Each structure stands twice: as C-alpha cells, then as structure tokens.
Amino acid sequence: MAKQVPDSITPATRLVTAGRRAEWTGPVVNPPVVRASTHLYEDSAAQQAGLRVNQDGVFHYGARGGPTQWALADALTELEPGAAGTMLYPTGLAAPAMALLSVLKAGDEVLVSDNSYDPSRTIAVHALRDYGITVRFFDPLDVAGFASMIAESSRAVLLEAPGSVSMEMCDIPALAQTAKARGLAVLMDNTWAGPTGFQAIRHGVDMSILALTKHVGGHSDLMLGSVTANAEYYPRLRKRSLMLGQQAPPDDCALALRGLRTMALRLERSSASALTIAEWLQHRPEVAAVLFPMLPGSPGHDLWKRDFTGGCGLMTIIMQGGDLAARDRLVDALNLFGIGYSWGGFESLALGSHPERDRDILPWPPRGIDPDNRHAVRLWIGLEDPADLIADLDQALAAWRQG
Ligand SMILES: *Cc1c(COP(=O)(O)O)cnc(C)c1O
C-alpha cells in the first residue's frame, strides 16, 4: 500500500511521491518502465483465477496495464481529491473521446461548451452525431441559459475552463451543480490549470480530463491523456475504455511520471513569467486585449481567484486593428518563441489563432472588445528568462507596426 498522506498536504508536496508503491515498483524512487504484454501463470488454475480478478493493480495481460501505468494513474488519482480512479490514453484527445463514449448512447444528448478545445468539438459533431447522439453547444457564461437548455434526453455536459483560445472563465461549480441536479454527467477538460491549479472533482465535476502531453509531460516529447473520475463514474469509464482497447505505452508513462515530479515548479515559473509578460503587453498600444484569467482586472479573474489555486503560462492576445499579414509578421519576427502546436513544454511558443472558426454561439472577439480588433496570437510562456521574452516581443511588435 501507499503511505497514507494527510488531506492537508498540498499538491506540490503530493507530486513528489505520488504513485510510488513498493508492491509495484520495489525500492526505486521513480517507478521504472515495465514493458509487458504476457503474464505467465504457474498453472491453469492460476490462469483461470487471474481471468476472474479484474481490478487495477493486478497484472493479467498488458491491455489492462502494468506497474508503470498504474503508478501514473494512481499518482493522478491522488492529486484529485474525491477521485476513485484514473484511466490513461495514448493521446490527450482520446481522453475526452472515451469520457464521452462512457456515458452516452444513441438517443442521448450532450451539451458542449461553445469554447471547448476544437478537436473535442469535432468529436461531438462528427463522431457522436454519427452514433445517434444529439449535440448542442451552449454559452458557458450564461448559467441560467444553460439550465433552460437541459432536456429530457440530456445525459452529459462537457466543460472547459478557461475556454480554448478565447480564455473565458466560467463558473464551474454553478454549471456542475445545475447539470447534476438534472442527472447529467459533468465532464471537464482541466488541461490548462491541471490538478495542482484546479481540483475539479471537489468543485462538482465527475470526470476530469487532462492532456498529459502538456504540463505533465512538460518536455514536448510525449503524447498521453487521462480521465480521473469519481466513484459514480469510474467503473463505467474503466469498463468502456478497456472494452475499446485503450491503454498507454509504459515508456511514455515513465516519462510522464518523471515530468510530474517537477510540474509544480515548472508551472509556478511559467505562470509567474506569463503574468509579468501579460502586464507588460496590456500597456502596449499594439495590443487591444490580453486574455489571461490570472491577470488582475482581466475577464474572469474573479472566478479564477475564487476557484483556482494556479494556472499556467498560456494566454491569447488580440491585436489593436491590423490585418492577418501584420499578425503573421509578428509571429515570424519572434526569435525565442517557436511556431508550433501543443504547449506545456519548457520552450515558449507563438501561434496565430482563429477561434471564430470553432464557435456556434460565442462572439469573436469576446464581448467587451471592439469588433475591429480580432487578430489573435496564442502565446505559451516557457521557462526562459521573462526579460529575454519581453525584449523579443518588443522587437516583434516593431515588425507588426512596419506594415
Ligand atoms: C492539447 C489538448 C488536448 C489534446 O491533447 P493531445 O495530446 O494533443 O491529443 C485536449 N484538450 C486540451 C485543452 C488541449 O490543450
């Protein structure tokens, strides 16, 4: 058994030993890689008994995972108070897919937050609809409107906070409570803050979804996803995921466990640098808005402060006027920011974004911003010295001006 850790211990401390169990990993500090498909049994009786035992942490066959996967899953469960278990997936995107497939069947409806990560929207629109599931999008900032949309056939809601690219901060406890009162399963993509920044299940969520590819991996060298669920939803999540052959590679799980040990430190640095940079950017004449809920005075900051204990260095800036060519000049002029997808690694990234392509309801730019300002750049702030990043942004803003 794992040593009992008092509830008062903070996530940063939990990260250090989470998932370490002597019966799985022996005396080794960080759980080693156990690569396994086949379990060899003593005799037929043992093989037949093994078939009947179907629980996490009992090795049967590689498809049900082995010690390295269990250690990572166990660590993620330990980080989410109120959780009963965690399933792992080979990509972050497989996590919302499996969470949705574990609670929905033909004839059901799922309500999807309009600012969800766009590939999650695609799962809903292009896969779930093919399976006879109805999909409707809703404005996550309108709790009363959401309540009025819930229908007889509504079975689940997919939330995300802050919203993808547009970074709206919604009231997760209020939305979760509203959904639960009507019997809906509450799914939330918690990748932005992660379990150290937002304890989703304690705030009313049933299944907390993470792209481990981002902060947990932390080094831009692996793809993994997870869903951590409460006791009501974990059994069906596990059953459906194993039925559909979902498992994560042990080598990547070992890398993710290594990443997890330093995650709090990396997120602290990334968030602090992002805040410094956001404060600097919001006073620049080239920038119309900085969408970053950790920034005091920015949209959603009060909700972030009420419910979250942390975040990460991912933000979006909206340029003051200009055009797409100017936006691309800005991105291309940056020397210390790579142009690339994904985030959560040690290196800073910049990317031109088009959130208006992935919205049914929410306006772009967000309410309160002059509609003439719409060209957006998503910034991920890595572990570099923020003074160097600011100098780099400064020279790139000069390129933006020289149109
Ligand atoms: C990146 C991301 C995912 C998907 O993760 P992949 O590992 O890239 O498949 C899901 N949700 C959010 C919010 C993400 O940022």
PDBQT file of the ligand as one rigid body, heavy atoms in Angstrom, charges set to zero:
ROOT
HETATM    1  C1  LIG A 501      -3.774  19.577 -26.379  1.00  0.00    +0.000 C 
HETATM    2  C2  LIG A 501      -5.093  19.459 -25.760  1.00  0.00    +0.000 A 
HETATM    3  C3  LIG A 501      -5.841  18.296 -25.870  1.00  0.00    +0.000 A 
HETATM    4  C4  LIG A 501      -5.399  17.112 -26.704  1.00  0.00    +0.000 C 
HETATM    5  O1  LIG A 501      -4.163  16.614 -26.343  1.00  0.00    +0.000 OA
HETATM    6  P1  LIG A 501      -3.225  15.858 -27.415  1.00  0.00    +0.000 P 
HETATM    7  O2  LIG A 501      -2.302  15.098 -26.547  1.00  0.00    +0.000 OA
HETATM    8  O3  LIG A 501      -2.582  16.914 -28.252  1.00  0.00    +0.000 OA
HETATM    9  O4  LIG A 501      -4.126  14.948 -28.212  1.00  0.00    +0.000 OA
HETATM   10  C5  LIG A 501      -7.068  18.253 -25.247  1.00  0.00    +0.000 A 
HETATM   11  N1  LIG A 501      -7.537  19.314 -24.557  1.00  0.00    +0.000 NA
HETATM   12  C6  LIG A 501      -6.859  20.450 -24.442  1.00  0.00    +0.000 A 
HETATM   13  C7  LIG A 501      -7.421  21.585 -23.675  1.00  0.00    +0.000 C 
HETATM   14  C8  LIG A 501      -5.613  20.568 -25.039  1.00  0.00    +0.000 A 
HETATM   15  O5  LIG A 501      -4.937  21.704 -24.945  1.00  0.00    +0.000 OA
ENDROOT
TORSDOF 0
